[in-house]
Amino acid sequence: MNSSGERLSFAPFFKAVAGRQDVRAVLEVLSEELGMGAAFREAYTGRLSVVSSSETFRESAKTFPMLELSRIYCSRDVHVGNIHSGILFLDLPSDSADSLAPEERIFLENAVIAAALCLERSFSRTVPGDEKRDELLKELLSGNMRDSREAEELFVQWGWKKDQEFLVLLLRLADEGKTKSSFTERERHLFFSLARSKVLSFFPKTFCVLFTKMLAFVLPVPSGKPETLSGVKDVLESIAVSLKEELPLKKGRGFVFAAGGVNAGLKEVSRSRAEAVRALAVSDVLRSPANVVLWDMLGGFQLVAILSGTEEARSFCAGILGVLLEGEDASSSELLETLLAMDGCNWNVKAASEMLRFHYNTVKYRLGILRERIGFDASDPAQRFDMGLALRLAPFFYKDKFVTLYQKDLI
């Protein structure tokens, strides 16, 4: 038993934090010092660590929901940054917490700090994984697979079927390129670790690796049927909501899950990743930003994304929108805004005027200006088709101009 002086210091936990960096090591010190069982449950994985000889306490720690445990036992929340990461609790009824001596309470608070430090260090490491597996995943994602037969054999050993269908899922963090709002390395690791645990809890046979500053998942799916993809999308959207709740993002920051197409055969991993990258590009130019974008559910935007990689598409946009793309004046932005509203309202002037909150005649006047400046006739179906395509392609080449327009609630 340590002296009360040691209870007031952090010294007993130094070895746990600097050595194993394992919450269980913290529990062992806490249990030995206070002479009672101790446990910790992670908030987002449900992983449990218990140090106790009491079967009743061990069983309760395993079976009761986290909220119930905090009501029954003397407990403390553990946070890493502003993320609630779990609870640490003792084999001591909550209504008997006052029986702890002052130095024992300080010791318990020190244990909470030590647990948070252990978790933060585990978060700050590269996303954990087998080194050989990670190397193989990077080869597959980049399309530089050296030995396809060995790769297939390894994936079967790791629990996949030979004809397994899968998609590549990318998680990208974005901060609009502003230095003040940029994610720190610590924040990126925390976010990626939390996201990884949530994805793996729904898709346990998924493989994950850090690749090109993004978290890349090779995610198995039962089949490529539309209902299966809808289910995957629903799960990812629920994960996105959960991430926003547990790790609120500062203004100017965001994240996107982008999935490539469903494929079979490991040689197709790089193809699915390339499609996921294109899906990310589409997410950047959508008028209504989304946190989840699936390549196989993009419809016509698949063709738009493919065309956006060509100089012919840039020339097409310049030919249709002309000076509006180069103009820095307010009138160019206003005319582009009018075109976006008209396109979004199926070229109905009355609906577009209501969306823009302008008088009907104001929109008619702007359409007249558009005829004069770029030769656009809104009554011509062929020109409307060309304009609709140009308005979807142009944001790939003139992103900054269109992002400003999309930030208006009216479009």
NUNU-825544 format. One record per residue (C-alpha): residue number from 1; residue in one letter; x, y, z. Coordinates in steps of 0.1 Angstrom, whole numbers, padded with zeros to 4 digits. Example, Ala and Ser with C-alpha at 12.3 -4.5 7.8 and 13.67 -1.06 7.14 Angstrom:
! NUNU-825544
@seq->1, type->a, east->0123, north->-0045, up->0078 .
@seq->2, type->s, east->0137, north->-0011, up->0071 .
END
This chain:
! NUNU-825544
@seq->1, type->m, east->0000, north->0000, up->0000 .
@seq->2, type->n, east->0014, north->0034, up->-0010 .
@seq->3, type->s, east->0016, north->0063, up->0014 .
@seq->4, type->s, east->-0009, north->0091, up->0012 .
@seq->5, type->g, east->0018, north->0114, up->-0002 .
@seq->6, type->e, east->0022, north->0091, up->-0032 .
@seq->7, type->r, east->-0015, north->0091, up->-0037 .
@seq->8, type->l, east->-0014, north->0129, up->-0042 .
@seq->9, type->s, east->0012, north->0125, up->-0070 .
@seq->10, type->f, east->0011, north->0112, up->-0105 .
@seq->11, type->a, east->0042, north->0091, up->-0100 .
@seq->12, type->p, east->0025, north->0056, up->-0096 .
@seq->13, type->f, east->0011, north->0060, up->-0131 .
@seq->14, type->f, east->0043, north->0071, up->-0149 .
@seq->15, type->k, east->0052, north->0035, up->-0157 .
@seq->16, type->a, east->0018, north->0027, up->-0171 .
@seq->17, type->v, east->0018, north->0057, up->-0193 .
@seq->18, type->a, east->0054, north->0056, up->-0204 .
@seq->19, type->g, east->0056, north->0018, up->-0206 .
@seq->20, type->r, east->0028, north->-0003, up->-0219 .
@seq->21, type->q, east->0006, north->0027, up->-0226 .
@seq->22, type->d, east->-0023, north->0004, up->-0219 .
@seq->23, type->v, east->-0054, north->0014, up->-0199 .
@seq->24, type->r, east->-0053, north->-0020, up->-0182 .
@seq->25, type->a, east->-0019, north->-0010, up->-0167 .
@seq->26, type->v, east->-0036, north->0020, up->-0152 .
@seq->27, type->l, east->-0064, north->-0001, up->-0138 .
@seq->28, type->e, east->-0039, north->-0025, up->-0122 .
@seq->29, type->v, east->-0023, north->0004, up->-0103 .
@seq->30, type->l, east->-0056, north->0019, up->-0093 .
@seq->31, type->s, east->-0070, north->-0015, up->-0081 .
@seq->32, type->e, east->-0039, north->-0023, up->-0060 .
@seq->33, type->e, east->-0038, north->0012, up->-0044 .
@seq->34, type->l, east->-0075, north->0014, up->-0035 .
@seq->35, type->g, east->-0080, north->-0023, up->-0028 .
@seq->36, type->m, east->-0110, north->-0027, up->-0050 .
@seq->37, type->g, east->-0119, north->-0037, up->-0086 .
@seq->38, type->a, east->-0115, north->-0012, up->-0114 .
@seq->39, type->a, east->-0127, north->-0013, up->-0150 .
@seq->40, type->f, east->-0127, north->0009, up->-0182 .
@seq->41, type->r, east->-0151, north->0007, up->-0212 .
@seq->42, type->e, east->-0144, north->0025, up->-0244 .
@seq->43, type->a, east->-0173, north->0046, up->-0257 .
@seq->44, type->y, east->-0172, north->0039, up->-0294 .
@seq->45, type->t, east->-0158, north->0003, up->-0295 .
@seq->46, type->g, east->-0173, north->-0011, up->-0263 .
@seq->47, type->r, east->-0139, north->-0027, up->-0255 .
@seq->48, type->l, east->-0137, north->-0035, up->-0219 .
@seq->49, type->s, east->-0108, north->-0039, up->-0195 .
@seq->50, type->v, east->-0114, north->-0052, up->-0160 .
@seq->51, type->v, east->-0090, north->-0058, up->-0130 .
@seq->52, type->s, east->-0110, north->-0075, up->-0103 .
@seq->53, type->s, east->-0113, north->-0109, up->-0085 .
@seq->54, type->s, east->-0151, north->-0103, up->-0081 .
@seq->55, type->e, east->-0171, north->-0123, up->-0107 .
@seq->56, type->t, east->-0202, north->-0102, up->-0100 .
@seq->57, type->f, east->-0183, north->-0070, up->-0108 .
@seq->58, type->r, east->-0167, north->-0085, up->-0139 .
@seq->59, type->e, east->-0201, north->-0098, up->-0151 .
@seq->60, type->s, east->-0218, north->-0064, up->-0145 .
@seq->61, type->a, east->-0190, north->-0046, up->-0163 .
@seq->62, type->k, east->-0195, north->-0068, up->-0193 .
@seq->63, type->t, east->-0233, north->-0069, up->-0195 .
@seq->64, type->f, east->-0247, north->-0035, up->-0182 .
@seq->65, type->p, east->-0250, north->-0006, up->-0207 .
@seq->66, type->m, east->-0225, north->0022, up->-0201 .
@seq->67, type->l, east->-0251, north->0047, up->-0188 .
@seq->68, type->e, east->-0263, north->0021, up->-0162 .
@seq->69, type->l, east->-0228, north->0014, up->-0151 .
@seq->70, type->s, east->-0222, north->0051, up->-0144 .
@seq->71, type->r, east->-0254, north->0051, up->-0122 .
@seq->72, type->i, east->-0245, north->0019, up->-0103 .
@seq->73, type->y, east->-0208, north->0024, up->-0097 .
@seq->74, type->c, east->-0185, north->0052, up->-0087 .
@seq->75, type->s, east->-0173, north->0064, up->-0121 .
@seq->76, type->r, east->-0155, north->0091, up->-0140 .
@seq->77, type->d, east->-0157, north->0101, up->-0177 .
@seq->78, type->v, east->-0125, north->0099, up->-0197 .
@seq->79, type->h, east->-0120, north->0124, up->-0225 .
@seq->80, type->v, east->-0093, north->0127, up->-0251 .
@seq->81, type->g, east->-0094, north->0162, up->-0264 .
@seq->82, type->n, east->-0131, north->0170, up->-0266 .
@seq->83, type->i, east->-0141, north->0134, up->-0274 .
@seq->84, type->h, east->-0159, north->0113, up->-0248 .
@seq->85, type->s, east->-0138, north->0082, up->-0250 .
@seq->86, type->g, east->-0152, north->0060, up->-0222 .
@seq->87, type->i, east->-0158, north->0056, up->-0185 .
@seq->88, type->l, east->-0135, north->0044, up->-0157 .
@seq->89, type->f, east->-0154, north->0029, up->-0128 .
@seq->90, type->l, east->-0147, north->0012, up->-0094 .
@seq->91, type->d, east->-0163, north->-0017, up->-0077 .
@seq->92, type->l, east->-0179, north->0008, up->-0053 .
@seq->93, type->p, east->-0216, north->0018, up->-0053 .
@seq->94, type->s, east->-0221, north->0053, up->-0066 .
@seq->95, type->d, east->-0239, north->0064, up->-0034 .
@seq->96, type->s, east->-0208, north->0053, up->-0014 .
@seq->97, type->a, east->-0183, north->0075, up->-0035 .
@seq->98, type->d, east->-0181, north->0099, up->-0006 .
@seq->99, type->s, east->-0165, north->0072, up->0015 .
@seq->100, type->l, east->-0133, north->0077, up->-0005 .
@seq->101, type->a, east->-0107, north->0097, up->0014 .
@seq->102, type->p, east->-0096, north->0130, up->-0002 .
@seq->103, type->e, east->-0062, north->0116, up->-0013 .
@seq->104, type->e, east->-0080, north->0085, up->-0027 .
@seq->105, type->r, east->-0102, north->0109, up->-0048 .
@seq->106, type->i, east->-0071, north->0127, up->-0061 .
@seq->107, type->f, east->-0056, north->0093, up->-0069 .
@seq->108, type->l, east->-0087, north->0084, up->-0089 .
@seq->109, type->e, east->-0086, north->0117, up->-0108 .
@seq->110, type->n, east->-0049, north->0110, up->-0116 .
@seq->111, type->a, east->-0060, north->0076, up->-0129 .
@seq->112, type->v, east->-0085, north->0093, up->-0153 .
@seq->113, type->i, east->-0057, north->0115, up->-0166 .
@seq->114, type->a, east->-0034, north->0085, up->-0170 .
@seq->115, type->a, east->-0061, north->0066, up->-0189 .
@seq->116, type->a, east->-0067, north->0096, up->-0212 .
@seq->117, type->l, east->-0029, north->0098, up->-0219 .
@seq->118, type->c, east->-0028, north->0061, up->-0228 .
@seq->119, type->l, east->-0057, north->0064, up->-0251 .
@seq->120, type->e, east->-0043, north->0095, up->-0268 .
@seq->121, type->r, east->-0010, north->0078, up->-0274 .
@seq->122, type->s, east->-0028, north->0048, up->-0289 .
@seq->123, type->f, east->-0048, north->0072, up->-0311 .
@seq->124, type->s, east->-0017, north->0091, up->-0322 .
@seq->125, type->r, east->0000, north->0061, up->-0336 .
@seq->126, type->t, east->-0006, north->0052, up->-0372 .
@seq->127, type->v, east->-0038, north->0033, up->-0377 .
@seq->128, type->p, east->-0029, north->-0001, up->-0364 .
@seq->129, type->g, east->-0026, north->-0031, up->-0387 .
@seq->130, type->d, east->-0004, north->-0059, up->-0397 .
@seq->131, type->e, east->0027, north->-0045, up->-0415 .
@seq->132, type->k, east->0027, north->-0071, up->-0443 .
@seq->133, type->r, east->-0010, north->-0067, up->-0448 .
@seq->134, type->d, east->-0007, north->-0029, up->-0449 .
@seq->135, type->e, east->0021, north->-0031, up->-0475 .
@seq->136, type->l, east->-0001, north->-0054, up->-0496 .
@seq->137, type->l, east->-0031, north->-0031, up->-0493 .
@seq->138, type->k, east->-0010, north->-0002, up->-0506 .
@seq->139, type->e, east->0002, north->-0022, up->-0535 .
@seq->140, type->l, east->-0034, north->-0031, up->-0544 .
@seq->141, type->l, east->-0047, north->0005, up->-0540 .
@seq->142, type->s, east->-0019, north->0019, up->-0562 .
@seq->143, type->g, east->-0023, north->-0009, up->-0588 .
@seq->144, type->n, east->0013, north->-0022, up->-0583 .
@seq->145, type->m, east->0006, north->-0057, up->-0571 .
@seq->146, type->r, east->0037, north->-0078, up->-0574 .
@seq->147, type->d, east->0023, north->-0113, up->-0568 .
@seq->148, type->s, east->-0015, north->-0117, up->-0574 .
@seq->149, type->r, east->-0015, north->-0154, up->-0564 .
@seq->150, type->e, east->0001, north->-0147, up->-0530 .
@seq->151, type->a, east->-0022, north->-0118, up->-0524 .
@seq->152, type->e, east->-0053, north->-0139, up->-0531 .
@seq->153, type->e, east->-0040, north->-0167, up->-0508 .
@seq->154, type->l, east->-0034, north->-0142, up->-0480 .
@seq->155, type->f, east->-0068, north->-0126, up->-0483 .
@seq->156, type->v, east->-0084, north->-0161, up->-0481 .
@seq->157, type->q, east->-0064, north->-0167, up->-0449 .
@seq->158, type->w, east->-0076, north->-0133, up->-0436 .
@seq->159, type->g, east->-0113, north->-0144, up->-0440 .
@seq->160, type->w, east->-0123, north->-0133, up->-0475 .
@seq->161, type->k, east->-0138, north->-0155, up->-0503 .
@seq->162, type->k, east->-0119, north->-0159, up->-0535 .
@seq->163, type->d, east->-0148, north->-0143, up->-0555 .
@seq->164, type->q, east->-0155, north->-0117, up->-0528 .
@seq->165, type->e, east->-0171, north->-0085, up->-0540 .
@seq->166, type->f, east->-0159, north->-0053, up->-0524 .
@seq->167, type->l, east->-0156, north->-0016, up->-0528 .
@seq->168, type->v, east->-0128, north->0009, up->-0518 .
@seq->169, type->l, east->-0140, north->0035, up->-0493 .
@seq->170, type->l, east->-0119, north->0067, up->-0488 .
@seq->171, type->l, east->-0123, north->0091, up->-0458 .
@seq->172, type->r, east->-0109, north->0125, up->-0466 .
@seq->173, type->l, east->-0106, north->0154, up->-0442 .
@seq->174, type->a, east->-0110, north->0189, up->-0457 .
@seq->175, type->d, east->-0103, north->0223, up->-0443 .
@seq->176, type->e, east->-0107, north->0247, up->-0473 .
@seq->177, type->g, east->-0069, north->0252, up->-0474 .
@seq->178, type->k, east->-0069, north->0278, up->-0447 .
@seq->179, type->t, east->-0040, north->0276, up->-0423 .
@seq->180, type->k, east->-0060, north->0287, up->-0392 .
@seq->181, type->s, east->-0086, north->0260, up->-0397 .
@seq->182, type->s, east->-0062, north->0232, up->-0408 .
@seq->183, type->f, east->-0063, north->0199, up->-0389 .
@seq->184, type->t, east->-0033, north->0193, up->-0367 .
@seq->185, type->e, east->-0016, north->0159, up->-0369 .
@seq->186, type->r, east->-0031, north->0150, up->-0335 .
@seq->187, type->e, east->-0066, north->0159, up->-0346 .
@seq->188, type->r, east->-0062, north->0139, up->-0378 .
@seq->189, type->h, east->-0051, north->0108, up->-0359 .
@seq->190, type->l, east->-0080, north->0112, up->-0334 .
@seq->191, type->f, east->-0106, north->0116, up->-0362 .
@seq->192, type->f, east->-0092, north->0087, up->-0382 .
@seq->193, type->s, east->-0090, north->0064, up->-0352 .
@seq->194, type->l, east->-0126, north->0071, up->-0342 .
@seq->195, type->a, east->-0138, north->0067, up->-0378 .
@seq->196, type->r, east->-0119, north->0035, up->-0382 .
@seq->197, type->s, east->-0134, north->0019, up->-0351 .
@seq->198, type->k, east->-0169, north->0029, up->-0362 .
@seq->199, type->v, east->-0166, north->0015, up->-0397 .
@seq->200, type->l, east->-0150, north->-0017, up->-0385 .
@seq->201, type->s, east->-0178, north->-0022, up->-0360 .
@seq->202, type->f, east->-0203, north->-0024, up->-0389 .
@seq->203, type->f, east->-0180, north->-0041, up->-0414 .
@seq->204, type->p, east->-0157, north->-0063, up->-0393 .
@seq->205, type->k, east->-0140, north->-0080, up->-0423 .
@seq->206, type->t, east->-0128, north->-0047, up->-0437 .
@seq->207, type->f, east->-0091, north->-0039, up->-0442 .
@seq->208, type->c, east->-0079, north->-0004, up->-0435 .
@seq->209, type->v, east->-0047, north->0015, up->-0442 .
@seq->210, type->l, east->-0035, north->0051, up->-0443 .
@seq->211, type->f, east->-0029, north->0060, up->-0480 .
@seq->212, type->t, east->-0022, north->0093, up->-0497 .
@seq->213, type->k, east->-0032, north->0112, up->-0465 .
@seq->214, type->m, east->-0066, north->0095, up->-0465 .
@seq->215, type->l, east->-0080, north->0065, up->-0446 .
@seq->216, type->a, east->-0086, north->0038, up->-0472 .
@seq->217, type->f, east->-0109, north->0008, up->-0465 .
@seq->218, type->v, east->-0113, north->-0023, up->-0487 .
@seq->219, type->l, east->-0148, north->-0031, up->-0477 .
@seq->220, type->p, east->-0165, north->-0064, up->-0485 .
@seq->221, type->v, east->-0201, north->-0063, up->-0496 .
@seq->222, type->p, east->-0226, north->-0092, up->-0500 .
@seq->223, type->s, east->-0234, north->-0082, up->-0536 .
@seq->224, type->g, east->-0236, north->-0053, up->-0560 .
@seq->225, type->k, east->-0274, north->-0051, up->-0559 .
@seq->226, type->p, east->-0289, north->-0016, up->-0555 .
@seq->227, type->e, east->-0305, north->-0025, up->-0522 .
@seq->228, type->t, east->-0271, north->-0036, up->-0508 .
@seq->229, type->l, east->-0255, north->-0003, up->-0518 .
@seq->230, type->s, east->-0284, north->0016, up->-0503 .
@seq->231, type->g, east->-0277, north->-0003, up->-0470 .
@seq->232, type->v, east->-0240, north->0006, up->-0472 .
@seq->233, type->k, east->-0249, north->0042, up->-0478 .
@seq->234, type->d, east->-0273, north->0043, up->-0449 .
@seq->235, type->v, east->-0247, north->0028, up->-0425 .
@seq->236, type->l, east->-0221, north->0053, up->-0437 .
@seq->237, type->e, east->-0245, north->0082, up->-0432 .
@seq->238, type->s, east->-0252, north->0071, up->-0397 .
@seq->239, type->i, east->-0215, north->0069, up->-0390 .
@seq->240, type->a, east->-0211, north->0104, up->-0404 .
@seq->241, type->v, east->-0238, north->0118, up->-0381 .
@seq->242, type->s, east->-0221, north->0100, up->-0351 .
@seq->243, type->l, east->-0187, north->0115, up->-0360 .
@seq->244, type->k, east->-0202, north->0150, up->-0361 .
@seq->245, type->e, east->-0217, north->0145, up->-0327 .
@seq->246, type->e, east->-0187, north->0130, up->-0310 .
@seq->247, type->l, east->-0161, north->0152, up->-0327 .
@seq->248, type->p, east->-0177, north->0186, up->-0336 .
@seq->249, type->l, east->-0158, north->0202, up->-0364 .
@seq->250, type->k, east->-0147, north->0238, up->-0364 .
@seq->251, type->k, east->-0160, north->0262, up->-0391 .
@seq->252, type->g, east->-0142, north->0256, up->-0424 .
@seq->253, type->r, east->-0136, north->0219, up->-0417 .
@seq->254, type->g, east->-0153, north->0189, up->-0431 .
@seq->255, type->f, east->-0150, north->0153, up->-0441 .
@seq->256, type->v, east->-0163, north->0130, up->-0469 .
@seq->257, type->f, east->-0167, north->0093, up->-0473 .
@seq->258, type->a, east->-0164, north->0084, up->-0510 .
@seq->259, type->a, east->-0168, north->0049, up->-0523 .
@seq->260, type->g, east->-0157, north->0034, up->-0556 .
@seq->261, type->g, east->-0177, north->0009, up->-0575 .
@seq->262, type->v, east->-0184, north->-0027, up->-0564 .
@seq->263, type->n, east->-0159, north->-0051, up->-0580 .
@seq->264, type->a, east->-0147, north->-0087, up->-0576 .
@seq->265, type->g, east->-0111, north->-0098, up->-0578 .
@seq->266, type->l, east->-0081, north->-0081, up->-0561 .
@seq->267, type->k, east->-0068, north->-0067, up->-0594 .
@seq->268, type->e, east->-0098, north->-0044, up->-0594 .
@seq->269, type->v, east->-0090, north->-0027, up->-0561 .
@seq->270, type->s, east->-0071, north->0000, up->-0578 .
@seq->271, type->r, east->-0100, north->0006, up->-0602 .
@seq->272, type->s, east->-0124, north->0010, up->-0573 .
@seq->273, type->r, east->-0100, north->0034, up->-0556 .
@seq->274, type->a, east->-0098, north->0055, up->-0588 .
@seq->275, type->e, east->-0136, north->0056, up->-0589 .
@seq->276, type->a, east->-0136, north->0067, up->-0552 .
@seq->277, type->v, east->-0112, north->0095, up->-0561 .
@seq->278, type->r, east->-0136, north->0106, up->-0588 .
@seq->279, type->a, east->-0165, north->0104, up->-0564 .
@seq->280, type->l, east->-0145, north->0128, up->-0541 .
@seq->281, type->a, east->-0141, north->0152, up->-0571 .
@seq->282, type->v, east->-0179, north->0150, up->-0576 .
@seq->283, type->s, east->-0186, north->0157, up->-0540 .
@seq->284, type->d, east->-0165, north->0189, up->-0543 .
@seq->285, type->v, east->-0188, north->0203, up->-0570 .
@seq->286, type->l, east->-0222, north->0191, up->-0559 .
@seq->287, type->r, east->-0246, north->0220, up->-0552 .
@seq->288, type->s, east->-0258, north->0203, up->-0520 .
@seq->289, type->p, east->-0226, north->0189, up->-0503 .
@seq->290, type->a, east->-0229, north->0154, up->-0489 .
@seq->291, type->n, east->-0208, north->0135, up->-0464 .
@seq->292, type->v, east->-0213, north->0102, up->-0482 .
@seq->293, type->v, east->-0209, north->0097, up->-0520 .
@seq->294, type->l, east->-0210, north->0063, up->-0537 .
@seq->295, type->w, east->-0197, north->0060, up->-0573 .
@seq->296, type->d, east->-0223, north->0034, up->-0582 .
@seq->297, type->m, east->-0251, north->0058, up->-0571 .
@seq->298, type->l, east->-0240, north->0089, up->-0589 .
@seq->299, type->g, east->-0260, north->0083, up->-0621 .
@seq->300, type->g, east->-0251, north->0108, up->-0648 .
@seq->301, type->f, east->-0224, north->0124, up->-0626 .
@seq->302, type->q, east->-0203, north->0094, up->-0634 .
@seq->303, type->l, east->-0200, north->0105, up->-0670 .
@seq->304, type->v, east->-0195, north->0141, up->-0659 .
@seq->305, type->a, east->-0166, north->0131, up->-0636 .
@seq->306, type->i, east->-0150, north->0111, up->-0664 .
@seq->307, type->l, east->-0154, north->0140, up->-0689 .
@seq->308, type->s, east->-0139, north->0164, up->-0664 .
@seq->309, type->g, east->-0105, north->0149, up->-0669 .
@seq->310, type->t, east->-0104, north->0160, up->-0705 .
@seq->311, type->e, east->-0093, north->0193, up->-0721 .
@seq->312, type->e, east->-0123, north->0190, up->-0745 .
@seq->313, type->a, east->-0146, north->0194, up->-0715 .
@seq->314, type->r, east->-0128, north->0226, up->-0704 .
@seq->315, type->s, east->-0131, north->0239, up->-0740 .
@seq->316, type->f, east->-0168, north->0230, up->-0741 .
@seq->317, type->c, east->-0175, north->0249, up->-0709 .
@seq->318, type->a, east->-0156, north->0280, up->-0722 .
@seq->319, type->g, east->-0176, north->0278, up->-0754 .
@seq->320, type->i, east->-0210, north->0277, up->-0736 .
@seq->321, type->l, east->-0204, north->0300, up->-0707 .
@seq->322, type->g, east->-0178, north->0323, up->-0723 .
@seq->323, type->v, east->-0170, north->0355, up->-0705 .
@seq->324, type->l, east->-0190, north->0346, up->-0674 .
@seq->325, type->l, east->-0162, north->0322, up->-0663 .
@seq->326, type->e, east->-0135, north->0348, up->-0667 .
@seq->327, type->g, east->-0153, north->0378, up->-0654 .
@seq->328, type->e, east->-0145, north->0390, up->-0619 .
@seq->329, type->d, east->-0174, north->0415, up->-0618 .
@seq->330, type->a, east->-0205, north->0411, up->-0598 .
@seq->331, type->s, east->-0227, north->0409, up->-0629 .
@seq->332, type->s, east->-0209, north->0377, up->-0640 .
@seq->333, type->s, east->-0216, north->0360, up->-0607 .
@seq->334, type->e, east->-0253, north->0372, up->-0608 .
@seq->335, type->l, east->-0258, north->0358, up->-0642 .
@seq->336, type->l, east->-0242, north->0324, up->-0632 .
@seq->337, type->e, east->-0264, north->0324, up->-0602 .
@seq->338, type->t, east->-0295, north->0330, up->-0624 .
@seq->339, type->l, east->-0284, north->0301, up->-0647 .
@seq->340, type->l, east->-0280, north->0277, up->-0618 .
@seq->341, type->a, east->-0314, north->0287, up->-0604 .
@seq->342, type->m, east->-0330, north->0282, up->-0638 .
@seq->343, type->d, east->-0314, north->0249, up->-0643 .
@seq->344, type->g, east->-0324, north->0238, up->-0608 .
@seq->345, type->c, east->-0360, north->0248, up->-0616 .
@seq->346, type->n, east->-0362, north->0230, up->-0649 .
@seq->347, type->w, east->-0360, north->0263, up->-0667 .
@seq->348, type->n, east->-0392, north->0277, up->-0652 .
@seq->349, type->v, east->-0389, north->0314, up->-0648 .
@seq->350, type->k, east->-0416, north->0317, up->-0621 .
@seq->351, type->a, east->-0400, north->0290, up->-0600 .
@seq->352, type->a, east->-0365, north->0304, up->-0604 .
@seq->353, type->s, east->-0377, north->0339, up->-0594 .
@seq->354, type->e, east->-0392, north->0325, up->-0563 .
@seq->355, type->m, east->-0360, north->0306, up->-0555 .
@seq->356, type->l, east->-0339, north->0337, up->-0560 .
@seq->357, type->r, east->-0365, north->0359, up->-0542 .
@seq->358, type->f, east->-0365, north->0382, up->-0572 .
@seq->359, type->h, east->-0393, north->0397, up->-0592 .
@seq->360, type->y, east->-0403, north->0376, up->-0623 .
@seq->361, type->n, east->-0393, north->0405, up->-0645 .
@seq->362, type->t, east->-0358, north->0406, up->-0630 .
@seq->363, type->v, east->-0351, north->0370, up->-0640 .
@seq->364, type->k, east->-0365, north->0378, up->-0675 .
@seq->365, type->y, east->-0342, north->0408, up->-0677 .
@seq->366, type->r, east->-0312, north->0387, up->-0668 .
@seq->367, type->l, east->-0320, north->0361, up->-0694 .
@seq->368, type->g, east->-0320, north->0389, up->-0719 .
@seq->369, type->i, east->-0286, north->0400, up->-0708 .
@seq->370, type->l, east->-0274, north->0364, up->-0711 .
@seq->371, type->r, east->-0286, north->0363, up->-0747 .
@seq->372, type->e, east->-0266, north->0394, up->-0754 .
@seq->373, type->r, east->-0234, north->0384, up->-0736 .
@seq->374, type->i, east->-0231, north->0347, up->-0744 .
@seq->375, type->g, east->-0258, north->0341, up->-0770 .
@seq->376, type->f, east->-0278, north->0318, up->-0748 .
@seq->377, type->d, east->-0315, north->0313, up->-0757 .
@seq->378, type->a, east->-0334, north->0297, up->-0727 .
@seq->379, type->s, east->-0363, north->0288, up->-0750 .
@seq->380, type->d, east->-0341, north->0265, up->-0772 .
@seq->381, type->p, east->-0341, north->0229, up->-0758 .
@seq->382, type->a, east->-0307, north->0221, up->-0774 .
@seq->383, type->q, east->-0291, north->0251, up->-0758 .
@seq->384, type->r, east->-0307, north->0243, up->-0724 .
@seq->385, type->f, east->-0292, north->0208, up->-0726 .
@seq->386, type->d, east->-0257, north->0222, up->-0734 .
@seq->387, type->m, east->-0260, north->0247, up->-0707 .
@seq->388, type->g, east->-0271, north->0221, up->-0681 .
@seq->389, type->l, east->-0240, north->0200, up->-0690 .
@seq->390, type->a, east->-0217, north->0230, up->-0689 .
@seq->391, type->l, east->-0230, north->0240, up->-0655 .
@seq->392, type->r, east->-0222, north->0205, up->-0642 .
@seq->393, type->l, east->-0187, north->0204, up->-0658 .
@seq->394, type->a, east->-0175, north->0240, up->-0651 .
@seq->395, type->p, east->-0172, north->0236, up->-0613 .
@seq->396, type->f, east->-0144, north->0210, up->-0619 .
@seq->397, type->f, east->-0124, north->0236, up->-0637 .
@seq->398, type->y, east->-0135, north->0268, up->-0619 .
@seq->399, type->k, east->-0141, north->0255, up->-0584 .
@seq->400, type->d, east->-0135, north->0287, up->-0564 .
@seq->401, type->k, east->-0161, north->0306, up->-0585 .
@seq->402, type->f, east->-0188, north->0280, up->-0581 .
@seq->403, type->v, east->-0181, north->0272, up->-0544 .
@seq->404, type->t, east->-0189, north->0308, up->-0536 .
@seq->405, type->l, east->-0222, north->0305, up->-0554 .
@seq->406, type->y, east->-0231, north->0272, up->-0538 .
@seq->407, type->q, east->-0226, north->0287, up->-0503 .
@seq->408, type->k, east->-0257, north->0308, up->-0509 .
@seq->409, type->d, east->-0287, north->0291, up->-0494 .
@seq->410, type->l, east->-0308, north->0299, up->-0525 .
@seq->411, type->i, east->-0290, north->0276, up->-0549 .
END
